[in-house]
């Protein structure tokens, strides 16, 4: 997963910031900008979920920040990962 995060930072973030971000919000009416923005937001949420789950499963998160439904979060994260990939 760490390789995936590094690739996302160096490929996706740079491409998004150079090609899509300068035209926001004016270009959001165009399909490619709107789809890229939704893709970027879903990807960011997915990466944040993955990082949380990795830290949670390795018990690196304090008990007060641990959620009890982390196994369901794993399922949601997998669904988000497939959605972003498609």
Order of alpha helices (4+ residues) and beta strands (2+ residues): alpha-alpha-alpha-alpha
